[in-house]
Amino acid sequence: MSANGTTAPRAGNRRVRTVVVVAVVIIAANLVAQGLDHAVGGNEPGGAAGSSYATAPEGLAGLSTLLVQYGHDVEQQRSAIAHHALPADATAFVLEPTELTTDDDSALLQFVTNGGHLVVGGASPFYLHNLSDEPPAWQASGTTSWTRIDASLGSVREVAAAGVGSWSESGRGQPLVGANNPALLTRDTVGRGEIDFLADPSPLENGYLSQADNAAFALALSGGTGRPVVFPEGTHGYGASRGLSALPGRWKIALILIGVAALAFVWSRARRFGPPDRTARDLPPARAAYVDALSVSLERAGDRAGALAPAQRWARSRVASRAGLGPDADELELAAAARSFGCSEQEIGALLAPVVDDASTLALGRAVARVGAGAGAERTQ
């Protein structure tokens, strides 16, 4: 540590900066962790009811996984159904739809007519009359255990449900689970395909899929092994956005928080504004130092004319040499030559007469500089 105490403050500043950096990193890490937790929905299940993306009890993420494990090619189709034709050899699950337009209904009917298999259902089914001339009639009551099951569903013996709804009348469809009143599932043939109307979709949802024979029931509805299965997610509000616009809002918030944390870290590691401190003071040019020394010498000598006589002789010799004059050239010839080199009358006087004051000293200096131009180049030739 130096006597003037400069080392201690710098060490203290480094310690303060270290503490600030550590604090900023801790805060940024917490913000990023919190943002990511919110972005992925936290550690709790979530999602729209009837969606194959949803992990909530009312979602179908478990059904999607089950179908993949049993050899089905599962596809989540985004945006409106009317914008994308469903494969005619596929089974489509449209459960608890919140967005189903007339064009979507027409696309579904065309899909079934061409040979597709549609499983549709949910509470308050507003779409029934758009899919069938004689649809089943829905009621807000049902059974939690269905045991009257058609043999076409294979080995299914019992279907467990939430009991939130059932069909009070089967319409023109055939009851496959239950009787004409009440029924859980009816099947209607349209063209080369079939529509399964499911009054209560809970047996296929995450919360009930593992109960009774619900998993086997789901596989029976999906069709034979290897049959493609489509979940039209546009019916739950999932659009066909691309790029940043396709990210959920919580993911965007998380990305913003990560960016803020990165900027905070960069700022904490950056130097303060302005240029860095100089390691040493700037020294004056050597020529300036020489002039200062010469002025001091002149001041001490007291004989200005005698001290500057060598400079006068050199300047006159330089003028004569540049003008091609001989060593015995007189003052008139020297004056004419100096004038041709651009010297003023005051400078010419300083070359020829003794220097007695500051003005003539400065004039001599200007004359020496003027007539000495090019001397270096000539010496190198």
N, C-alpha and C positions, 0 to 999 in steps of 0.2 A: 504494500500500500504506500503511495507517495505521500509526501508531506503536505501537499495541498489538498489531499482527500478526494481525488478524482476517481480512484478505483472503487471505493466503497459505494458511491451513488450508482455507478454502472452495474455493480453486482446486485445491488438492491433492485434496480430496474429489471434486470433479468429474472430475478425471483418473482417479481410482480407479474411480468409477462407470462411466466410459466404457470402461475396460479390461474391467471385469466384464461389461458389456453385450455388448461385442464377443465375449468368450469364450463367453458363454451362447449367443449367436446362432450361432457356429461349431459348438458342440457340438450345439445343437438341429438345425441343418441336416444334420449328419452322421447324427444319430439318425433323422431323417425319411427321408433318402436310403437308409439301411440298412434301415429298416422297409419302405419301398416296394419295395426290391429283393427282400426276402424275400417280400413280399405277392404279387408277380407271379411268384414262382418263380425270381427271379434272372435271369441272362442265359443260362441253360441250358434246353433243351427239357424238357418234363415232361408229366405227365398219365397217365390210366389207359389201359392197352392196349385197343384197340378202340373208344375214345371219339372222337367227332368234335370234342371240345374239345381233345384231346391233341396237342401238338406234338412229342412224343417219337417216335423211330423206329417204335414199335409203335402210335402213334395214327393217327387218321383225319382229322385237320384238313386234310391235303392233299386227300383224297378229297372232303370237303365243299366245299372251294374249287373243285375241278375241276367238280363237278356244278353249282355256281352259274354258273360260266363257260359251261357248255354248256346253259343255259336251264332247269335244274331248280329247282323251288321246294323249298328245303331247310328242314326244321324239326327242331330239337332238342327232343324231348319228355322232360320231366322227370317224376319219380316213377314209380310202378309202371305197367306196361303195362295191367294190369287196370283201372286208374282212368281211363284215357283211351282211347276207341275210335280205332283207326287208320283213316284214310280208305281205303275199299275200292279206290280207283283209284291207290294209292300203292305205292311200293317201300320196305320197311323193312329196314335193315341192323342185325342183332343179332350182333355179332362180339365174341368173347372176353367173354361175359357173366359177371359174378360173382354177380348176384342175379337169379334167374329162378324164380319160384314156380309152383306148379301152376295158380293162377289166371291168371298171365301166359301160361303155355303155352296154356291154353284160349282166352284172348283172341287169341293169335297164330293159332291154328287157325281161329277164327271169322273173323278178318281175311282169311286165305287163302281160306277157303271162299266168302267174299263177293266174291272177285275180286282180292285183294291179292297182292303178290309179296314173298316173304320170302327174304332172304339171311342165312343163319345159319351160324356156324361158330366154331371155336376149338379150342385144345388141350384134351384131356380133356373132350369134349362130354357132360356129364352129363344133358342135356335131350333126347337123341335119341328115346328111347322115349316121351316125352310128346308128341312132334310127329308120330310115324309108327309104324304097327304093324310095319313092316319097314324100319327105318332102316338106313343104311349102317354098316359096322363100321369104327371108327377105329383106326389104328395109329401109333405114335410114330416113324415113318420116312417119308421121302418123297423126291421128286426136286426138284432146284433148277431144272430147265428142263423145262417141259411143252410139247410140240409137237403132240401128238395132240388136236386141238381140233375140236369139232362146228361145222358150218357155220352153225348158228343163232346163233353168237356173232359173226357178221359177219367183219370183216377181221382178227380176232385170229389170229396165226400162232404166237406163242410167249408163254408166261407164265412169268416168273421168280419163284421162291419161295425161302423159307429152307430148305425141305425138312424141317420139323419134324414133319410128319404127312401122312397120306394115308388114303384109304378102301381097306381090304383087300377089302371086298365092297360092292357098290352097293345092296344091299337091293332094294326094288322100284323104286327110282329109275333114271333113265337117265344114264349117264356122259356129261358134256359136255366135260370136260377129262381126258384119260387114258382108260384102259380099265377093265374091271371090276376088275382088280387089277394095279397100283394105280390110283386115280383121285383127282383133286384136287377135282372138282366133279361132283355129281349133281343131277338135277332130278326132283322128285316132284310130280305133279299132284294137288291136293286141291280138290274142288269146282270153282269157277270160277277158282281161283288156282293159284299154283305156289310150291314151296319149293325153293330152291337150297341144298344142303348143301355148305359149303366146308370141306374138311378142314384147310387151312392158309390163314389169312386174310392172310398176309404180303404177297401181291401187291397188296392194297388199302391197305396201310399206308404211312406216310410214307417209310419207309426203302427201299421197293421200287417205289413207284408210278411212278417215272420210268424203270424198267428194262423192257427188251423191249417187249412190247405191253400192259403192265399197265394203262396209262391207258385204252386202248381196251377192255380186258377189264372194267374198272370201269364204263365207260359202257354197255357191253352188258348188264351185270347190272342196271343202274339202270332199264332200260326205255327207251322212246322219248323223244325230246326233248320237254321240257315236263312229263314225268310227275313228280308230287310224290314227294319222297324224305324219309323220316322216320328219324331216329336216336333210338331209345328210350334216352335216357341214364339212365333209372332203373335199367337193368341194370348200370350202373357205379357206382351209389351216389349219383347226383344226385337229390335230393329236390325237392319242390315248395315249399320254404320261401320266404317272402316277407320283405321288410324286412331288419332287421339279422341275423336268423337265417339268411338266405340267403347272407350274406357268408362266404367262406372264412375259416378261423381266422387265416391270415396277414394277410388284409386287416383284420381286427379289431385285430390287434396293431399294424398300421401306423397305424390311426386313433387308438389309444391313445397311441402315440408322438407323433403330431402334436398331440394335446391336451396332453400333458405339455410339449412344446416351446412351445406357445402360452402355457401358464400360466407357464413359466419366463421367457418374454419379458415378459409383463405384470408379473410380480413384479420383474424387473430395472428396469422403467421406473417403478414405483410409488414414492411417497414412503415415508419411514420411518413407523412407527406414531406416532400422536399428532398434535396440532394443529400447524400451521405456526408458525414463529417470528414474533413480533410485530415489525412494522417500527418501532414507537415505544412508549415506556412510557405506561401509562394515567395521565392527569392526574386529580387530584381534582376533584370537582364544584365549581363556582364558589361555591355556597352554603356548602360546608364551608370553603373558603378565606376567605370573608367572616367566618365565625364565628371562625376561628383569628385573623384580623386584629383582630377586635373584642376577643377575649380578651386579646390582647397590649396593645391600647390601654388596656383597663381596668386591666391589671396595672401599666402605666407611670403611669397617672393617679393612682392611690393614693386617689382620692375615689370610692368605689363608689356612695354615695348620690347624689352630684351627677351621675355619669356615667349612671346609670340613671333619673334623674328625668324626662327626656323620654319614655322608654318608659312610665313610670307615668302621665304626663299623657295620653299618647295612649290608653293602655288605659282610663283612667277616662272620657275623652271618648267612646271607642268604646262603653263600657257604657251611658253616659247616652244616646247616640244610639240604640242598639238598643232601650233600654227606654223611649224617649220622654220622658226626663227633661230638665228645663231645665238651663242652664249653671250655675245656682246650687244644684244638688242637693247635699244633705249626705251625709256618709259612710254613715249608716244606709241611705239610699235606694240609694246606689251598691252597698253590700254586699248588700242584698236583690236588686238587679238582677243582680249578678254571680253570686249563688247560684242564681238562676233559669236562668242560662246554663250551670250545671254546675260552677262553680268551687268548689274546696274552701276550707275556712277558712284554710289556710295560703296559698293563692293570693290570697284576698281580702285577707289581711293584707299581702301583698307589694304589692298594688295601692294600699293606703291609707297604709301606714307606710313610712318610709325603709328602704332596703335596706342591711343592715349586714353580712351574712355570705353564705357560699356557698349555704346552704339557702334563704334568702329570694331570692337571685338566681335559682336554679333555679325556685322557685315563681313568681316574676315572669315568667320565660320561658314557663312552662306557661300562666299566665293570659293573657299576650299572645296566644299561639297559639290559645287557646280562644275568647276574645272577638273575635279578629280573623277568625274563620272566616266566609267569605262576604263579606269586605270587597271582594275583587276584583270579585265579581259585582255588588255594589251600585254600585261606581264606574262600571261599564259601563252601568248603567241610565240 
